[in-house]
Protein backbone atom coordinates (compact mmCIF):
# COMPACT_ATOMS: atom_id res chain seq x y z
CA UNK A 1 0.00 0.00 0.00
CA UNK A 2 1.29 3.40 -0.98
CA UNK A 3 2.10 5.73 1.87
CA UNK A 4 -0.41 8.58 2.29
CA UNK A 5 0.91 11.97 3.31
CA UNK A 6 -1.00 14.06 5.83
CA UNK A 7 -1.42 16.91 3.27
CA UNK A 8 -3.05 14.45 0.86
CA UNK A 9 -5.53 13.41 3.51
CA UNK A 10 -6.48 17.07 4.02
CA UNK A 11 -7.18 17.35 0.31
CA UNK A 12 -4.26 19.65 -0.38
CA UNK A 13 -1.91 18.85 -3.21
CA UNK A 14 1.76 18.60 -2.22
CA UNK A 15 2.53 21.06 -4.98
CA UNK A 16 -0.11 23.59 -3.87
CA UNK A 17 1.20 26.73 -2.11
CA UNK A 18 0.50 27.15 1.56
CA UNK A 19 -2.37 29.35 2.71
CA UNK A 20 -0.04 32.19 3.64
CA UNK A 21 1.83 31.95 0.34
CA UNK A 22 -1.39 32.01 -1.62
CA UNK A 23 -2.67 34.93 0.45
CA UNK A 24 0.47 36.93 -0.09
CA UNK A 25 0.46 36.08 -3.80
CA UNK A 26 -3.06 37.50 -4.12
CA UNK A 27 -1.98 40.94 -2.83
CA UNK A 28 -0.27 43.72 -4.76
CA UNK A 29 3.50 43.71 -5.11
CA UNK A 30 4.02 46.62 -2.76
CA UNK A 31 2.18 44.74 -0.04
CA UNK A 32 4.01 41.46 -0.57
CA UNK A 33 7.33 43.25 -0.36
CA UNK A 34 6.37 45.16 2.81
CA UNK A 35 6.79 48.52 1.13
CA UNK A 36 7.05 50.86 4.12
CA UNK A 37 6.59 53.92 1.94
CA UNK A 38 2.97 52.91 1.23
CA UNK A 39 0.33 53.69 3.88
CA UNK A 40 -0.55 50.00 4.14
CA UNK A 41 2.80 48.61 3.20
CA UNK A 42 4.04 48.34 6.77
CA UNK A 43 1.96 45.21 7.49
CA UNK A 44 3.93 42.40 9.00
CA UNK A 45 3.53 38.85 7.78
CA UNK A 46 1.52 38.07 10.93
CA UNK A 47 -0.79 41.08 10.45
CA UNK A 48 -1.27 40.12 6.84
CA UNK A 49 -2.23 36.54 7.74
CA UNK A 50 -4.66 37.73 10.43
CA UNK A 51 -6.24 40.19 8.01
CA UNK A 52 -6.58 37.56 5.32
CA UNK A 53 -8.06 35.02 7.74
CA UNK A 54 -10.67 37.55 8.92
CA UNK A 55 -11.63 38.39 5.36
CA UNK A 56 -11.82 34.68 4.52
CA UNK A 57 -14.16 34.01 7.43
CA UNK A 58 -16.40 36.92 6.41
CA UNK A 59 -16.53 35.62 2.85
CA UNK A 60 -17.32 32.10 4.02
CA UNK A 61 -20.14 33.35 6.25
CA UNK A 62 -21.57 35.43 3.42
CA UNK A 63 -21.52 32.44 1.07
CA UNK A 64 -23.09 30.20 3.72
CA UNK A 65 -25.88 32.70 4.32
CA UNK A 66 -26.41 32.96 0.59
CA UNK A 67 -26.73 29.18 0.25
CA UNK A 68 -29.26 29.04 3.08
CA UNK A 69 -31.32 31.81 1.53
CA UNK A 70 -31.24 30.23 -1.92
CA UNK A 71 -31.92 26.73 -0.62
CA UNK A 72 -35.27 25.01 -0.99
CA UNK A 73 -36.40 25.72 2.58
CA UNK A 74 -35.09 29.30 2.37
CA UNK A 75 -36.85 29.90 -0.95
CA UNK A 76 -40.22 28.93 0.61
CA UNK A 77 -39.62 31.26 3.56
CA UNK A 78 -38.63 34.19 1.37
CA UNK A 79 -41.60 33.58 -0.89
CA UNK A 80 -43.96 33.49 2.05
CA UNK A 81 -42.49 36.70 3.44
CA UNK A 82 -42.86 38.45 0.08
CA UNK A 83 -46.45 37.26 -0.20
CA UNK A 84 -47.27 38.43 3.32
CA UNK A 85 -45.68 41.82 2.68
CA UNK A 86 -47.65 42.23 -0.55
CA UNK A 87 -50.89 41.31 1.19
CA UNK A 88 -50.13 43.69 4.05
CA UNK A 89 -49.47 46.52 1.60
CA UNK A 90 -52.73 45.98 -0.30
CA UNK A 91 -54.90 49.07 0.12
CA UNK A 92 -58.47 48.91 1.32
CA UNK A 93 -61.40 51.24 0.85
CA UNK A 94 -62.82 52.28 4.20
CA UNK A 95 -65.10 54.96 5.62
CA UNK A 96 -64.17 56.86 8.78
CA UNK A 97 -66.90 58.83 10.52
CA UNK A 98 -65.01 61.64 12.20
CA UNK A 99 -66.77 64.45 14.08
CA UNK A 100 -70.06 63.58 12.39
CA UNK A 101 -68.65 63.59 8.86
CA UNK A 102 -68.02 60.50 6.73
CA UNK A 103 -64.64 60.28 4.96
CA UNK A 104 -63.91 57.71 2.26
CA UNK A 105 -60.27 56.68 2.34
CA UNK A 106 -58.04 54.18 0.59
CA UNK A 107 -55.49 52.94 3.11
CA UNK A 108 -53.12 50.10 3.74
CA UNK A 109 -54.38 47.89 6.60
CA UNK A 110 -51.35 48.81 8.68
CA UNK A 111 -52.13 52.55 8.83
CA UNK A 112 -52.92 53.70 12.36
CA UNK A 113 -55.94 55.81 13.19
CA UNK A 114 -53.55 58.55 14.33
CA UNK A 115 -51.78 58.72 10.96
CA UNK A 116 -55.09 58.54 9.09
CA UNK A 117 -56.44 61.48 11.08
CA UNK A 118 -53.33 63.63 10.80
CA UNK A 119 -51.83 62.69 7.45
CA UNK A 120 -54.93 61.89 5.39
CA UNK A 121 -57.66 64.04 6.91
CA UNK A 122 -55.52 66.95 8.11
CA UNK A 123 -56.92 66.79 11.65
CA UNK A 124 -53.67 67.67 13.38
CA UNK A 125 -55.29 68.53 16.70
CA UNK A 126 -54.68 64.91 17.69
CA UNK A 127 -51.02 64.88 18.64
CA UNK A 128 -48.36 62.29 18.00
CA UNK A 129 -46.26 62.02 21.14
CA UNK A 130 -44.54 58.74 21.96
CA UNK A 131 -46.37 56.77 19.22
CA UNK A 132 -46.30 53.79 21.62
CA UNK A 133 -49.45 54.33 23.68
CA UNK A 134 -47.56 55.61 26.69
CA UNK A 135 -48.18 59.38 26.75
CA UNK A 136 -51.86 59.67 25.78
CA UNK A 137 -51.34 62.69 23.52
CA UNK A 138 -53.20 60.88 20.73
CA UNK A 139 -56.33 60.07 22.78
CA UNK A 140 -59.59 60.28 20.83
CA UNK A 141 -63.10 59.00 21.47
CA UNK A 142 -64.50 56.04 19.53
CA UNK A 143 -68.12 55.32 20.41
CA UNK A 144 -67.51 57.77 23.31
CA UNK A 145 -64.78 55.49 24.67
CA UNK A 146 -61.18 56.62 25.07
CA UNK A 147 -58.65 54.98 22.77
CA UNK A 148 -55.04 55.58 21.84
CA UNK A 149 -55.15 56.48 18.15
CA UNK A 150 -51.51 55.43 17.72
CA UNK A 151 -52.32 51.86 18.80
CA UNK A 152 -55.56 51.59 16.85
CA UNK A 153 -55.64 50.61 13.18
CA UNK A 154 -57.91 52.78 11.09
CA UNK A 155 -59.60 49.72 9.54
CA UNK A 156 -60.63 48.56 13.01
CA UNK A 157 -62.86 51.57 13.65
CA UNK A 158 -64.37 52.18 10.25
CA UNK A 159 -68.03 53.07 10.55
CA UNK A 160 -67.77 53.90 14.28
CA UNK A 161 -68.31 57.48 15.47
CA UNK A 162 -64.92 59.07 16.14
CA UNK A 163 -64.50 62.34 18.03
CA UNK A 164 -61.32 64.40 17.91
CA UNK A 165 -60.54 67.70 19.56
CA UNK A 166 -61.76 69.48 16.43
CA UNK A 167 -65.22 68.01 16.94
CA UNK A 168 -65.89 69.15 20.51
CA UNK A 169 -66.63 72.84 20.08
CA UNK A 170 -69.85 73.96 18.44
CA UNK A 171 -68.75 76.75 16.19
CA UNK A 172 -67.25 79.47 18.39
CA UNK A 173 -68.69 77.91 21.54
CA UNK A 174 -66.18 75.81 23.40
CA UNK A 175 -67.12 72.44 24.83
CA UNK A 176 -67.62 72.72 28.64
CA UNK A 177 -64.45 70.66 29.20
CA UNK A 178 -62.44 72.97 26.93
CA UNK A 179 -63.85 75.99 28.75
CA UNK A 180 -63.01 74.42 32.12
CA UNK A 181 -59.40 73.85 31.05
CA UNK A 182 -59.15 77.51 30.08
CA UNK A 183 -60.77 78.68 33.32
CA UNK A 184 -58.53 76.50 35.51
CA UNK A 185 -55.37 77.11 33.47
CA UNK A 186 -54.92 73.42 32.71
CA UNK A 187 -53.33 74.09 29.33
CA UNK A 188 -49.65 74.84 29.97
CA UNK A 189 -47.67 74.29 26.75
CA UNK A 190 -50.76 72.74 25.16
CA UNK A 191 -49.20 69.81 23.32
CA UNK A 192 -50.84 67.16 25.51
CA UNK A 193 -54.02 69.20 26.01
CA UNK A 194 -56.14 67.69 23.19
CA UNK A 195 -55.53 64.19 24.54
CA UNK A 196 -56.11 65.36 28.12
CA UNK A 197 -59.42 66.97 27.21
CA UNK A 198 -60.67 63.98 25.20
CA UNK A 199 -59.67 61.65 28.02
CA UNK A 200 -61.40 63.90 30.57
CA UNK A 201 -64.61 63.94 28.52
CA UNK A 202 -64.49 60.16 28.27
CA UNK A 203 -63.92 59.49 31.95
CA UNK A 204 -66.75 61.80 33.01
CA UNK A 205 -69.11 59.96 30.68
CA UNK A 206 -67.88 56.70 32.19
CA UNK A 207 -68.75 58.01 35.67
CA UNK A 208 -65.14 58.01 36.88
CA UNK A 209 -64.82 61.54 38.24
CA UNK A 210 -66.41 61.27 41.67
CA UNK A 211 -63.23 62.17 43.52
CA UNK A 212 -59.93 63.86 42.72
CA UNK A 213 -58.09 60.60 43.31
CA UNK A 214 -60.36 58.85 40.85
CA UNK A 215 -59.70 61.55 38.26
CA UNK A 216 -55.94 61.20 38.80
CA UNK A 217 -56.14 57.41 38.48
CA UNK A 218 -58.29 57.46 35.37
CA UNK A 219 -56.08 60.05 33.67
CA UNK A 220 -52.78 58.47 34.69
CA UNK A 221 -52.24 57.37 31.09
CA UNK A 222 -52.07 60.99 29.94
CA UNK A 223 -48.66 62.44 30.59
CA UNK A 224 -48.14 66.18 31.03
CA UNK A 225 -44.50 67.18 30.93
CA UNK A 226 -45.30 70.70 32.13
CA UNK A 227 -46.79 69.55 35.46
CA UNK A 228 -50.30 70.97 35.01
CA UNK A 229 -51.88 68.02 36.78
CA UNK A 230 -53.48 69.92 39.67
CA UNK A 231 -55.14 72.40 37.33
CA UNK A 232 -56.29 69.60 35.05
CA UNK A 233 -57.97 67.80 37.95
CA UNK A 234 -59.69 71.05 38.92
CA UNK A 235 -60.88 71.53 35.34
CA UNK A 236 -62.34 68.03 35.14
CA UNK A 237 -64.23 68.52 38.38
CA UNK A 238 -65.52 71.92 37.26
CA UNK A 239 -66.82 70.48 34.00
CA UNK A 240 -68.39 67.53 35.82
CA UNK A 241 -70.22 69.82 38.22
CA UNK A 242 -71.54 71.88 35.33
CA UNK A 243 -72.59 68.71 33.52
CA UNK A 244 -71.02 68.03 30.17
CA UNK A 245 -72.71 66.73 27.07
CA UNK A 246 -71.19 64.56 24.41
C-alpha positions as CSV (number, residue, x, y, z in Angstrom):
1,X,0.0,0.0,0.0
2,X,1.3,3.4,-1.0
3,X,2.1,5.7,1.9
4,X,-0.4,8.6,2.3
5,X,0.9,12.0,3.3
6,X,-1.0,14.1,5.8
7,X,-1.4,16.9,3.3
8,X,-3.0,14.4,0.9
9,X,-5.5,13.4,3.5
10,X,-6.5,17.1,4.0
11,X,-7.2,17.4,0.3
12,X,-4.3,19.7,-0.4
13,X,-1.9,18.9,-3.2
14,X,1.8,18.6,-2.2
15,X,2.5,21.1,-5.0
16,X,-0.1,23.6,-3.9
17,X,1.2,26.7,-2.1
18,X,0.5,27.2,1.6
19,X,-2.4,29.3,2.7
20,X,0.0,32.2,3.6
21,X,1.8,31.9,0.3
22,X,-1.4,32.0,-1.6
23,X,-2.7,34.9,0.5
24,X,0.5,36.9,-0.1
25,X,0.5,36.1,-3.8
26,X,-3.1,37.5,-4.1
27,X,-2.0,40.9,-2.8
28,X,-0.3,43.7,-4.8
29,X,3.5,43.7,-5.1
30,X,4.0,46.6,-2.8
31,X,2.2,44.7,0.0
32,X,4.0,41.5,-0.6
33,X,7.3,43.3,-0.4
34,X,6.4,45.2,2.8
35,X,6.8,48.5,1.1
36,X,7.1,50.9,4.1
37,X,6.6,53.9,1.9
38,X,3.0,52.9,1.2
39,X,0.3,53.7,3.9
40,X,-0.5,50.0,4.1
41,X,2.8,48.6,3.2
42,X,4.0,48.3,6.8
43,X,2.0,45.2,7.5
44,X,3.9,42.4,9.0
45,X,3.5,38.8,7.8
46,X,1.5,38.1,10.9
47,X,-0.8,41.1,10.4
48,X,-1.3,40.1,6.8
49,X,-2.2,36.5,7.7
50,X,-4.7,37.7,10.4
51,X,-6.2,40.2,8.0
52,X,-6.6,37.6,5.3
53,X,-8.1,35.0,7.7
54,X,-10.7,37.5,8.9
55,X,-11.6,38.4,5.4
56,X,-11.8,34.7,4.5
57,X,-14.2,34.0,7.4
58,X,-16.4,36.9,6.4
59,X,-16.5,35.6,2.9
60,X,-17.3,32.1,4.0
61,X,-20.1,33.3,6.3
62,X,-21.6,35.4,3.4
63,X,-21.5,32.4,1.1
64,X,-23.1,30.2,3.7
65,X,-25.9,32.7,4.3
66,X,-26.4,33.0,0.6
67,X,-26.7,29.2,0.2
68,X,-29.3,29.0,3.1
69,X,-31.3,31.8,1.5
70,X,-31.2,30.2,-1.9
71,X,-31.9,26.7,-0.6
72,X,-35.3,25.0,-1.0
73,X,-36.4,25.7,2.6
74,X,-35.1,29.3,2.4
75,X,-36.9,29.9,-0.9
76,X,-40.2,28.9,0.6
77,X,-39.6,31.3,3.6
78,X,-38.6,34.2,1.4
79,X,-41.6,33.6,-0.9
80,X,-44.0,33.5,2.1
81,X,-42.5,36.7,3.4
82,X,-42.9,38.4,0.1
83,X,-46.5,37.3,-0.2
84,X,-47.3,38.4,3.3
85,X,-45.7,41.8,2.7
86,X,-47.6,42.2,-0.6
87,X,-50.9,41.3,1.2
88,X,-50.1,43.7,4.0
89,X,-49.5,46.5,1.6
90,X,-52.7,46.0,-0.3
91,X,-54.9,49.1,0.1
92,X,-58.5,48.9,1.3
93,X,-61.4,51.2,0.8
94,X,-62.8,52.3,4.2
95,X,-65.1,55.0,5.6
96,X,-64.2,56.9,8.8
97,X,-66.9,58.8,10.5
98,X,-65.0,61.6,12.2
99,X,-66.8,64.4,14.1
100,X,-70.1,63.6,12.4
101,X,-68.6,63.6,8.9
102,X,-68.0,60.5,6.7
103,X,-64.6,60.3,5.0
104,X,-63.9,57.7,2.3
105,X,-60.3,56.7,2.3
106,X,-58.0,54.2,0.6
107,X,-55.5,52.9,3.1
108,X,-53.1,50.1,3.7
109,X,-54.4,47.9,6.6
110,X,-51.3,48.8,8.7
111,X,-52.1,52.6,8.8
112,X,-52.9,53.7,12.4
113,X,-55.9,55.8,13.2
114,X,-53.6,58.5,14.3
115,X,-51.8,58.7,11.0
116,X,-55.1,58.5,9.1
117,X,-56.4,61.5,11.1
118,X,-53.3,63.6,10.8
119,X,-51.8,62.7,7.4
120,X,-54.9,61.9,5.4
121,X,-57.7,64.0,6.9
122,X,-55.5,67.0,8.1
123,X,-56.9,66.8,11.7
124,X,-53.7,67.7,13.4
125,X,-55.3,68.5,16.7
126,X,-54.7,64.9,17.7
127,X,-51.0,64.9,18.6
128,X,-48.4,62.3,18.0
129,X,-46.3,62.0,21.1
130,X,-44.5,58.7,22.0
131,X,-46.4,56.8,19.2
132,X,-46.3,53.8,21.6
133,X,-49.5,54.3,23.7
134,X,-47.6,55.6,26.7
135,X,-48.2,59.4,26.8
136,X,-51.9,59.7,25.8
137,X,-51.3,62.7,23.5
138,X,-53.2,60.9,20.7
139,X,-56.3,60.1,22.8
140,X,-59.6,60.3,20.8
141,X,-63.1,59.0,21.5
142,X,-64.5,56.0,19.5
143,X,-68.1,55.3,20.4
144,X,-67.5,57.8,23.3
145,X,-64.8,55.5,24.7
146,X,-61.2,56.6,25.1
147,X,-58.7,55.0,22.8
148,X,-55.0,55.6,21.8
149,X,-55.2,56.5,18.2
150,X,-51.5,55.4,17.7
151,X,-52.3,51.9,18.8
152,X,-55.6,51.6,16.8
153,X,-55.6,50.6,13.2
154,X,-57.9,52.8,11.1
155,X,-59.6,49.7,9.5
156,X,-60.6,48.6,13.0
157,X,-62.9,51.6,13.7
158,X,-64.4,52.2,10.3
159,X,-68.0,53.1,10.6
160,X,-67.8,53.9,14.3
161,X,-68.3,57.5,15.5
162,X,-64.9,59.1,16.1
163,X,-64.5,62.3,18.0
164,X,-61.3,64.4,17.9
165,X,-60.5,67.7,19.6
166,X,-61.8,69.5,16.4
167,X,-65.2,68.0,16.9
168,X,-65.9,69.1,20.5
169,X,-66.6,72.8,20.1
170,X,-69.8,74.0,18.4
171,X,-68.7,76.8,16.2
172,X,-67.3,79.5,18.4
173,X,-68.7,77.9,21.5
174,X,-66.2,75.8,23.4
175,X,-67.1,72.4,24.8
176,X,-67.6,72.7,28.6
177,X,-64.4,70.7,29.2
178,X,-62.4,73.0,26.9
179,X,-63.9,76.0,28.8
180,X,-63.0,74.4,32.1
181,X,-59.4,73.8,31.1
182,X,-59.1,77.5,30.1
183,X,-60.8,78.7,33.3
184,X,-58.5,76.5,35.5
185,X,-55.4,77.1,33.5
186,X,-54.9,73.4,32.7
187,X,-53.3,74.1,29.3
188,X,-49.6,74.8,30.0
189,X,-47.7,74.3,26.7
190,X,-50.8,72.7,25.2
191,X,-49.2,69.8,23.3
192,X,-50.8,67.2,25.5
193,X,-54.0,69.2,26.0
194,X,-56.1,67.7,23.2
195,X,-55.5,64.2,24.5
196,X,-56.1,65.4,28.1
197,X,-59.4,67.0,27.2
198,X,-60.7,64.0,25.2
199,X,-59.7,61.6,28.0
200,X,-61.4,63.9,30.6
201,X,-64.6,63.9,28.5
202,X,-64.5,60.2,28.3
203,X,-63.9,59.5,32.0
204,X,-66.8,61.8,33.0
205,X,-69.1,60.0,30.7
206,X,-67.9,56.7,32.2
207,X,-68.7,58.0,35.7
208,X,-65.1,58.0,36.9
209,X,-64.8,61.5,38.2
210,X,-66.4,61.3,41.7
211,X,-63.2,62.2,43.5
212,X,-59.9,63.9,42.7
213,X,-58.1,60.6,43.3
214,X,-60.4,58.8,40.9
215,X,-59.7,61.5,38.3
216,X,-55.9,61.2,38.8
217,X,-56.1,57.4,38.5
218,X,-58.3,57.5,35.4
219,X,-56.1,60.1,33.7
220,X,-52.8,58.5,34.7
221,X,-52.2,57.4,31.1
222,X,-52.1,61.0,29.9
223,X,-48.7,62.4,30.6
224,X,-48.1,66.2,31.0
225,X,-44.5,67.2,30.9
226,X,-45.3,70.7,32.1
227,X,-46.8,69.5,35.5
228,X,-50.3,71.0,35.0
229,X,-51.9,68.0,36.8
230,X,-53.5,69.9,39.7
231,X,-55.1,72.4,37.3
232,X,-56.3,69.6,35.1
233,X,-58.0,67.8,38.0
234,X,-59.7,71.0,38.9
235,X,-60.9,71.5,35.3
236,X,-62.3,68.0,35.1
237,X,-64.2,68.5,38.4
238,X,-65.5,71.9,37.3
239,X,-66.8,70.5,34.0
240,X,-68.4,67.5,35.8
241,X,-70.2,69.8,38.2
242,X,-71.5,71.9,35.3
243,X,-72.6,68.7,33.5
244,X,-71.0,68.0,30.2
245,X,-72.7,66.7,27.1
246,X,-71.2,64.6,24.4
